Amino acid sequence: MTHVLPIRRVVLFKHGVGYFEREGSVEGDASIDLAFKAAEMNDVLKSLTVLDLGEGHISSISYESTLPTEKRLEDVAIRLPDGNSLSGLLEQVKGARVKVIAGSDEVEGVVAGIETRWRKVGEDTLHEHQLVLLVGGSSLRAFELAEIKALDFLDDGLRKDLGHLLEILIGAKKKDLKRLTIFAKGAGSRPVQASYVVETPVWKTSYRVMLGKPETRIQGWALVDNTQDEDWDDVALTLVAGLPISFVHDLYSPRHRRRPTVEVQEEEAYAPPILEQAAYAGAAEEDSEIRTMAGMMPPPARPAAMAAPAPRMAPPPPSPGTRAQARERSTVVQTRTVQVGDLFQYVLDRPVTVKRNQSALVPILSAALSGKRVAIYNQSIRDKNPLSAIWLENTTGLTLEGGPLTVLEDEAYVGESMLETLKPGEKRLVPYSVELGCVVAIDHESDTRDVHAVRIVNGVFHLLRFKIARTIYRVTNKTDVPIDLFLEHRFEHGWRLVDTPKPMETTESYQRFRFDVPKGETHFVVSEQGDQWESIYLNQTTRDQLKVWTASRYLDQAAHDALAGIVALNERVAESMRRQTELQRLIAEIGEKQKRVRENLGALRDSRDEQRLRERYVAELTRDEDELARLNAELAQSRQDKVSVEAELRQRSQELKFDAML
């Protein structure tokens, strides 16, 4: 007998799964059918837990395979045609033993076939089908199908095939649904419970905050979606938020393991065949090493799960116990617990009903709340006006899961916001509208103070000054009611507040100040002090800079003397570079002059006057060549001297270390 287990409890999680608990009564040996979508089967097979809470036990659980209907029908020997189902079926079961009740006759026999006759009735031709039975092994009898009241198949195998065929066909009508059957063994009436986890839509929350006197109240609603093909009638609903570990693992699809092929080792004709020993392919340890050693190892013992069960005496029926005892009696499992995050849950006190493929709003909270109407200004959100907000403290004792929030004041809608998860005792600013009755203008001022620290390190002279930046917030309250204003000021990391009230709190990017704004204009100044470094490379330091640093008393005598030596080296490098530039200019001029003289020499003839001119040009070229050689030698020496001086300059610059606070 098939029984039904209604859904009694539903637990919905924020990460997209739901826990379902069913419970009902069964009588004696019973089967319980559950239907799931194909996409849910992996989760069901991973999490299904069945408990017989009485004195019975769960013998097995079967479920439909992943094969499509066409493939499953291939394994059934009979078919049901779309038309003439009875005659079509009987044509396929020739030789089957049946019992026929026709009129007052009750006859047992073997199906011999279907006889079709045509009979003329007026202008119409009627087709009449008769069942032909072999009765008593010696006589044939025909029965009009239309006159047969009942027909029983006496062959158990045929009855099962027909039942299996009808199950496949009705299952195909349900399209994506897969049937899972629980077989419970026992005596008498007793409760049975089944629970499992399947994918479900994420439950959502929304809130309404009612500002008013004498208290502020909050109302919370959960939005749940029943996307299943079954109603949730008066179920105990629990809503859980957090991040428990969950995953998808394919348990529904059949798995096949490749097995080694055992080859026959051929010997002489007279010798008995010797079979190559095969590695056991059913264990998880099968790998290349085991396959390599298979020929040297004895055959593994047959797994206990595959061994034939030894006959044993039936145990006495267990006495009813607690659910934990029932769990131990129904299945023996090993578990591993993982603690994750901080889960919190809403347990609804009253049963909930949600029809199939429908959604519902479920009240989860209605309580007084500590909340005050304030304003919050953040220039990056809105430049000219602050936002009206609620300074909210969670005094409900419950964790408020994040969701949209609608604000009502004096029974009127005033705005909306998004509430992030709020734990008991936490405070949160919740903006919900623009405060047009308040205007904010911002001015900026800055100044730089004198040097208060110097440092020389790694060839660089550092001068540290304080820079003061002032932000002036001019807040104008155009209303007649004082405004409790929260001001968020974006700060520079590393800067310090000076001559400014301490902020009530500091976030990652903002300092949050709180002050009252009466009617009219109010000024609030945020002064910040930061370090401003000026860096000068020692190899670029001049004598004038050294004089300024000396006059400003930045250096002691030792540092002054060391820097004076570095400045002298800088001057030598600069003089060398200037001299090299001058030498390169002179060399270029001589080159141009020689080019012009050579052109003149090429234009001369062999006359006496031109001969004297040629001699003068040659003498001039000789003098220029001598001068050019001298200049090139001086240029090479200057470059060599510069390299040497620069090396000494780098060494002195790196060696000089100095720190002083002024």
C-alpha positions in Angstrom: 0.0 0.0 0.0 1.3 3.4 -1.0 1.3 6.1 1.7 1.7 9.9 1.6 4.1 12.0 3.8 2.9 15.6 3.9 5.4 18.4 4.4 5.5 19.4 8.0 8.6 21.7 8.3 10.5 23.9 5.9 13.8 25.6 6.6 14.9 28.1 4.0 18.5 29.3 3.8 20.1 32.4 2.3 22.5 30.5 0.1 19.8 28.9 -2.1 18.8 25.6 -0.5 15.9 24.5 1.6 15.5 21.8 4.2 12.2 19.9 4.0 10.8 17.6 6.6 7.9 15.2 5.9 6.1 13.1 8.5 3.1 10.7 8.3 1.7 7.4 9.5 2.1 4.0 7.7 0.5 0.7 8.4 2.5 -2.6 8.2 4.8 -3.1 5.3 4.3 0.1 3.3 5.7 2.1 0.4 5.9 5.8 0.2 6.2 7.7 -3.1 7.9 11.1 -3.3 8.3 13.1 -6.6 11.2 15.3 -7.3 12.4 17.3 -10.3 15.4 15.7 -12.1 17.6 18.7 -11.2 16.8 18.1 -7.5 17.8 14.4 -7.4 21.5 15.1 -6.7 20.7 17.1 -3.6 18.0 14.6 -2.5 20.4 11.6 -2.9 23.0 13.5 -1.0 20.9 14.6 2.0 17.8 12.3 2.2 17.3 11.0 5.7 14.4 8.6 6.5 13.5 7.5 10.1 10.9 4.9 11.1 9.9 6.4 14.5 8.0 3.3 15.5 9.1 -0.3 15.8 9.7 -0.8 12.1 12.7 0.0 9.8 13.5 1.3 6.4 14.4 -1.6 4.1 15.4 0.3 1.0 14.7 3.3 -1.2 14.4 3.1 -5.0 14.2 5.9 -7.5 13.8 6.3 -11.2 16.9 6.2 -13.4 18.2 9.0 -15.6 17.2 7.1 -18.8 14.7 8.9 -21.0 11.3 7.3 -21.5 12.1 5.9 -24.9 15.1 4.0 -23.5 13.2 2.6 -20.6 10.4 1.4 -22.9 13.0 -0.6 -24.9 13.4 -2.9 -21.9 9.6 -3.7 -21.7 8.4 -6.5 -23.9 4.9 -5.2 -24.4 3.4 -2.0 -25.7 0.1 -0.2 -25.4 -1.0 1.2 -28.7 -2.7 4.6 -28.7 -5.9 3.1 -30.2 -7.6 -0.2 -29.5 -5.6 -0.7 -26.4 -7.2 -3.9 -25.2 -7.1 -5.7 -28.5 -3.6 -4.3 -29.3 -2.4 -5.6 -25.9 -3.9 -9.0 -26.2 -2.3 -9.5 -29.6 1.1 -9.1 -27.9 0.4 -11.7 -25.1 -0.4 -14.8 -27.0 0.3 -17.8 -24.8 -0.5 -15.9 -21.6 -2.8 -17.4 -19.1 -5.8 -15.2 -18.3 -9.2 -15.4 -16.5 -12.1 -13.9 -18.4 -15.5 -12.9 -16.9 -18.0 -12.4 -19.7 -21.7 -12.3 -18.8 -22.2 -15.1 -16.2 -19.2 -17.1 -17.5 -15.8 -17.2 -15.7 -13.3 -19.0 -17.8 -9.5 -19.6 -17.5 -7.5 -20.2 -20.6 -4.5 -19.3 -22.7 -4.7 -16.4 -25.1 -4.6 -17.8 -28.7 -5.2 -14.5 -30.5 -7.6 -11.8 -31.5 -10.2 -12.6 -34.2 -11.5 -9.6 -36.2 -14.8 -9.9 -38.0 -16.7 -7.5 -40.2 -20.5 -7.3 -40.0 -22.8 -5.4 -42.3 -25.4 -3.3 -40.5 -27.4 -1.4 -43.0 -24.9 0.6 -45.0 -22.3 0.5 -42.3 -19.6 -2.1 -41.8 -18.8 -2.9 -38.1 -15.5 -4.3 -36.9 -15.9 -6.8 -34.1 -13.0 -8.1 -32.1 -13.1 -11.5 -30.4 -10.7 -12.9 -27.9 -9.9 -16.5 -28.7 -8.8 -18.7 -25.7 -7.5 -22.2 -25.5 -9.5 -23.7 -22.7 -8.5 -26.9 -21.0 -5.8 -27.5 -23.5 -8.2 -28.9 -26.1 -11.0 -26.4 -27.1 -11.0 -22.9 -28.4 -13.6 -20.4 -27.2 -14.3 -16.9 -28.6 -15.5 -14.0 -26.5 -16.7 -10.6 -27.8 -14.3 -8.0 -26.3 -17.3 -5.7 -25.8 -18.9 -8.3 -23.6 -15.9 -9.0 -21.4 -16.4 -7.5 -17.9 -13.1 -8.4 -16.4 -9.8 -9.9 -17.6 -7.1 -11.0 -15.1 -3.6 -11.9 -16.1 -2.6 -15.0 -14.2 1.1 -14.7 -15.0 3.0 -12.7 -12.3 5.7 -11.6 -14.6 3.3 -10.3 -17.2 1.4 -8.4 -14.5 4.6 -6.8 -13.3 5.6 -5.9 -16.9 2.2 -4.3 -17.5 2.4 -2.4 -14.2 6.0 -1.2 -15.0 4.9 -0.1 -18.4 2.0 1.9 -17.0 4.3 3.5 -14.4 6.7 4.6 -17.2 3.9 6.0 -19.2 2.4 8.0 -16.4 5.8 9.2 -15.3 6.4 10.5 -18.9 3.2 12.6 -18.5 4.9 14.3 -15.5 7.8 15.3 -17.7 10.7 16.3 -15.5 9.4 14.6 -12.3 11.3 11.5 -10.9 9.7 9.2 -8.5 11.4 8.0 -5.3 9.9 5.2 -3.3 10.6 4.4 0.3 10.0 0.9 1.5 9.1 0.6 5.2 8.9 -2.8 7.0 7.1 -3.3 10.2 3.9 -4.1 11.9 1.1 -1.9 13.0 0.6 1.9 12.6 3.7 4.0 13.2 5.1 7.4 12.2 7.7 7.7 9.5 9.8 10.9 8.9 11.7 11.8 5.7 13.9 14.9 5.4 16.1 16.3 2.6 17.7 19.4 1.1 17.0 20.7 -2.4 17.7 23.9 -4.2 15.2 26.7 -3.5 14.9 30.4 -4.2 16.7 32.7 -1.7 14.3 34.1 0.9 14.2 37.9 1.1 13.4 40.5 3.7 11.8 43.9 3.7 11.2 46.3 6.6 8.9 49.2 7.5 10.1 51.7 10.1 7.4 53.9 11.6 8.8 57.1 13.1 6.6 58.7 15.7 5.8 59.3 19.3 6.0 57.9 21.9 8.2 55.2 20.2 9.6 54.1 16.9 8.5 50.7 15.6 9.9 48.3 13.0 8.0 45.7 11.1 9.8 42.9 9.2 8.5 40.7 6.5 10.0 37.7 4.8 9.4 36.9 1.1 9.4 33.2 0.4 8.8 31.5 -2.9 7.3 28.0 -3.3 8.5 26.9 -6.7 7.7 23.2 -6.1 4.7 21.2 -7.4 3.3 20.7 -4.0 1.5 23.0 -1.6 3.0 23.9 1.8 -0.1 23.5 4.0 0.4 24.6 7.6 4.1 24.0 7.7 6.5 25.1 10.4 8.7 27.6 8.7 12.2 28.6 9.7 14.3 31.2 7.9 18.1 30.9 8.3 20.8 33.5 7.3 24.5 32.8 7.1 26.8 30.8 4.9 26.8 27.1 5.6 28.9 25.0 3.3 26.8 23.6 0.4 27.7 22.2 -3.0 26.4 20.2 -5.9 27.7 16.7 -6.5 26.4 14.3 -9.2 25.1 11.2 -7.5 22.1 10.7 -9.8 23.9 9.7 -13.0 25.1 6.1 -13.1 28.8 5.6 -12.9 30.7 2.8 -14.6 34.3 1.7 -13.9 36.5 0.3 -16.6 37.7 -3.2 -15.7 40.8 -4.9 -17.0 40.5 -7.4 -19.8 41.8 -10.8 -18.8 43.7 -12.3 -21.7 44.2 -16.0 -22.3 47.9 -17.0 -22.4 48.3 -19.6 -25.1 50.5 -22.6 -24.4 51.2 -25.9 -26.1 48.0 -27.7 -27.3 48.4 -30.3 -24.6 48.9 -27.8 -21.8 46.0 -26.4 -19.8 45.4 -22.7 -20.4 46.9 -20.3 -17.8 44.8 -17.2 -17.3 46.4 -13.8 -16.5 45.5 -12.7 -13.1 43.3 -9.6 -13.0 43.5 -6.7 -10.6 40.4 -6.0 -8.6 38.7 -3.0 -10.2 36.1 -2.2 -7.6 38.2 -0.6 -4.9 39.1 3.0 -4.8 42.8 2.2 -4.6 43.0 0.9 -8.1 45.9 2.7 -9.8 48.8 2.0 -12.1 50.9 0.5 -9.3 48.2 -2.0 -8.4 47.7 -3.0 -12.0 51.4 -3.5 -12.4 51.6 -5.8 -9.4 48.4 -7.7 -10.2 50.2 -10.6 -11.6 52.2 -11.1 -8.3 49.3 -10.6 -5.9 46.7 -13.1 -4.8 43.2 -12.3 -5.8 41.6 -9.8 -3.4 38.9 -11.0 -1.0 35.4 -10.5 -2.1 34.0 -7.2 -0.7 31.7 -7.7 2.3 28.9 -5.7 0.5 29.0 -8.2 -2.4 29.2 -11.4 -0.3 26.2 -13.6 0.0 24.4 -12.8 3.3 24.7 -15.6 5.9 21.3 -16.8 7.2 20.5 -15.4 10.6 17.7 -15.3 13.1 15.3 -12.4 12.9 16.1 -9.9 15.7 13.3 -9.1 18.1 11.4 -5.9 17.3 13.1 -2.8 18.8 11.2 -0.8 21.3 10.2 2.7 20.4 12.6 5.4 21.4 13.8 8.9 20.8 14.4 10.3 17.4 18.1 9.9 17.9 17.6 6.2 18.6 15.4 5.9 15.6 18.1 7.5 13.5 20.7 5.1 14.7 18.3 2.2 14.1 17.3 3.3 10.6 20.7 4.0 9.1 24.3 3.8 10.3 26.3 6.8 9.0 29.5 8.7 9.7 29.3 12.4 9.9 31.6 15.4 9.9 30.6 18.7 11.4 32.0 22.0 10.1 31.4 25.2 12.0 31.0 28.1 9.6 30.2 31.8 10.2 27.5 32.9 12.6 24.2 31.5 11.5 21.0 33.1 12.8 17.4 32.0 12.2 13.9 33.2 12.4 11.6 30.5 13.8 7.9 31.3 13.1 5.6 30.4 15.9 2.5 29.9 13.7 2.1 27.5 10.8 2.4 29.0 7.3 0.6 28.0 4.1 2.1 28.8 0.6 0.4 27.2 -2.4 2.5 25.6 -5.2 4.2 28.0 -7.6 3.2 30.9 -5.5 5.0 33.3 -3.1 4.1 34.7 0.2 4.9 37.6 2.6 5.4 36.2 6.1 5.7 38.5 9.1 8.9 37.9 11.1 9.2 41.0 13.3 7.1 43.7 14.9 8.8 45.5 17.8 9.8 48.8 19.3 13.1 50.1 18.1 15.5 52.8 19.3 15.5 55.3 16.4 15.9 59.0 16.0 15.4 61.3 13.0 18.7 62.9 12.0 20.5 64.2 9.0 23.8 63.1 7.4 26.0 65.1 5.0 28.5 63.5 2.7 29.8 65.7 -0.1 30.4 62.7 -2.5 26.7 61.7 -2.2 25.1 65.1 -2.5 27.0 68.3 -2.7 24.5 70.9 -1.5 22.1 69.1 0.9 22.3 66.5 3.7 20.1 63.4 3.7 17.4 62.7 6.1 18.2 59.6 8.0 17.4 57.4 11.0 20.0 56.9 13.7 19.0 53.3 14.3 20.0 51.0 17.2 18.9 47.4 17.0 17.1 46.9 20.4 14.9 44.1 19.1 17.2 41.3 20.3 17.2 39.8 16.8 19.6 40.0 14.0 18.0 42.0 11.2 18.9 40.5 7.8 19.7 43.0 5.1 16.9 44.2 2.8 14.9 47.2 1.6 13.4 49.5 4.2 10.4 51.8 3.9 10.1 54.8 6.3 6.8 56.1 7.5 6.4 59.2 9.6 3.1 60.4 11.1 1.4 57.7 9.1 2.8 59.1 5.8 5.4 57.7 3.4 8.7 59.7 3.6 11.3 57.6 1.8 13.1 54.3 1.4 16.6 52.8 2.1 18.6 49.6 2.1 19.4 48.1 5.5 22.5 46.1 5.8 22.6 43.1 8.2 22.3 44.6 11.7 23.1 42.5 14.8 21.6 43.1 18.2 23.0 46.3 19.9 24.6 47.6 16.6 23.9 51.1 15.5 23.5 52.3 11.9 22.7 55.4 10.0 19.9 54.7 7.5 19.4 57.6 5.0 16.0 57.7 3.3 15.4 61.1 1.6 17.0 64.5 0.8 16.8 67.2 3.5 15.9 70.2 1.2 15.5 72.5 4.3 19.2 72.4 4.9 22.0 73.7 2.6 25.7 73.1 2.9 28.5 75.2 1.3 32.2 74.3 1.6 35.3 76.5 1.6 39.0 75.4 1.7 42.0 77.1 3.2 45.6 76.0 3.6 49.0 77.3 4.7 52.5 75.8 5.1 54.5 76.2 8.2 58.4 76.6 8.5 60.7 73.7 8.2 60.8 71.7 11.5 62.9 68.7 10.6 65.7 67.9 8.1 67.2 64.6 7.1 70.1 63.6 4.8 70.0 60.0 3.6 70.8 58.1 0.4 72.2 61.2 -1.3 69.0 63.3 -0.8 68.5 66.3 1.5 64.9 66.3 2.9 63.1 69.2 4.5 59.9 68.5 6.4 57.2 71.2 6.8 53.8 71.0 8.3 50.9 71.8 6.0 47.6 72.9 7.5 44.4 72.2 5.5 41.1 73.7 6.7 37.7 72.7 5.4 35.0 75.1 6.4 31.4 73.7 6.3 28.8 76.5 6.2 25.5 74.8 7.1 22.3 76.8 6.8 19.1 75.4 8.4 16.1 77.0 6.8 13.6 75.1 9.0 12.3 76.0 12.4 13.4 72.7 13.9 17.1 72.1 15.0 18.8 69.5 13.0 20.9 66.7 14.6 23.6 66.6 11.8 26.1 63.8 11.1 28.9 65.2 8.9 31.2 62.8 7.1 34.5 64.3 6.2 36.9 62.5 3.9 40.3 62.5 5.4 43.8 62.0 4.1 45.6 59.0 5.6 48.6 60.1 7.6 47.1 63.5 8.4 46.1 64.5 11.9 43.3 66.6 13.3 44.3 69.9 15.0 42.0 72.4 16.8 39.0 70.2 15.8 36.6 68.3 18.0 37.2 64.5 18.1 35.0 62.6 15.6 32.3 60.3 17.1 33.6 57.5 14.9 36.0 56.9 12.0 35.3 54.7 9.0 37.8 53.5 6.4 37.6 56.8 4.4 35.6 59.2 6.6 35.6 60.9 9.9 32.1 61.3 11.2 31.3 64.4 13.3 28.0 65.1 15.1 26.7 68.5 16.1 23.4 70.4 16.3 22.4 72.9 13.7 19.9 75.5 15.0 17.9 77.7 12.6 20.2 79.9 10.6 23.9 79.5 9.6 26.4 77.3 11.5 30.1 77.0 10.7 32.0 73.8 11.4 35.8 73.8 10.7 37.9 70.7 10.2 41.6 71.4 10.5 44.1 68.8 9.5 47.9 68.8 9.7 50.0 66.8 7.3 53.7 66.4 6.5 55.1 68.1 3.4 58.5 66.9 2.3 60.8 68.8 0.0 63.7 66.7 -1.4 66.9 67.9 -3.1 69.6 65.6 -4.5 73.0 66.4 -3.0 74.6 66.2 -6.5 72.4 69.2 -7.5 73.1 71.3 -4.4 74.5 74.8 -5.0 76.6 77.1 -2.8 73.7 79.5 -2.5 71.4 76.7 -1.1 74.1 75.8 1.3 74.3 79.4 2.5 70.5 79.5 3.0 70.5 76.2 5.0 73.4 77.5 7.1 71.7 80.8 7.8 68.5 78.9 8.8 70.5 76.8 11.2 69.4 73.5 9.6 72.9 72.0 9.9 75.5 71.5 12.5 79.2 72.2 11.8 80.1 68.6 10.7 77.2 68.4 8.3 78.0 71.9 7.0 81.6 70.9 6.3 80.6 67.7 4.6 78.1 69.5 2.4 80.6 72.2 1.6 82.9 69.4 0.3 80.1 68.0 -1.8 79.2 71.4 -3.2 82.9 71.9 -4.2 82.7 68.6 -6.0 79.5 69.7 -7.7 81.2 72.9 -8.8 84.2 70.9 -10.2 81.7 68.7 -12.1 79.9 71.7 -13.4 83.2 73.4 -14.4 84.4 70.2 -16.2 81.1 70.1 -18.1 81.4 73.8 -19.1 85.1 73.3 -20.2 84.1 70.2 -22.2 81.4 72.2 -24.0 83.9 74.9 -24.8 86.5 72.4 -26.1 83.9 70.7 -28.3 83.0 74.2 -29.7 86.7 75.0 -30.5 87.2 71.5 -32.1 84.1 72.1 -34.3 85.4 75.5 -35.4 88.8 74.1 -36.4 87.0 71.4 -38.3 84.9 73.9 -40.3 88.1 76.0 -40.9 90.0 73.0 -42.3 87.1 72.1 -44.5 87.2 75.6 -46.0 91.0 75.5 -46.5 90.9 72.1 -48.2 88.2 73.4 -50.6 90.5 76.4 -51.5 93.5 74.1 -52.0 91.5 72.1 -54.5 90.7 75.2 -56.6 94.4 76.3 -57.0 96.4 75.9 -60.3 100.2 75.5 -60.9 101.1 79.2 -61.2 103.9 80.7 -59.1 101.5 82.9 -57.1 99.1 80.0 -56.5 102.1 77.9 -55.4 102.9 80.4 -52.7 99.3 80.4 -51.6 99.2 76.6 -51.5 102.2 76.6 -49.2 100.5 79.1 -46.9 97.4 76.9 -46.7 99.4 73.8 -46.0 101.2 75.6 -43.2 97.9 76.7 -41.8 96.5 73.2 -41.9 99.5 71.9 -40.1 99.1 74.5 -37.2 95.3 73.6 -37.0 96.1 69.9 -36.8 98.5 70.5 -33.9 95.9 72.6 -32.1 93.2 70.0 -32.8 95.4 67.3 -31.3 96.0 69.4 -28.2 92.2 70.2 -27.8 91.2 66.5 -28.2 93.8 65.5 -25.6 92.5 68.1 -23.2 88.9 67.0 -23.8 89.7 63.3 -23.1 91.5 64.4 -19.9 88.5 66.5 -18.8 86.1 63.6 -19.3 88.3 61.3 -17.3 88.6 63.9 -14.5 84.8 64.3 -14.5 84.2 60.5 -14.1 86.6 60.5 -11.2 85.0 63.5 -9.5 81.5 62.1 -10.0 82.6 58.8 -8.4 83.9 60.6 -5.4 80.7 62.7 -5.3 78.5 59.6 -5.2 80.5 58.1 -2.5 80.4 61.2 -0.3 76.7 61.7 -0.9 75.8 58.1 0.1 78.0 58.2 3.2 76.6 61.5 4.5 73.8 60.8 7.1 72.1 63.6 9.2 68.9 64.0 11.2 67.8 67.1 13.1 64.6 68.4 14.6 64.3 72.2 14.6 
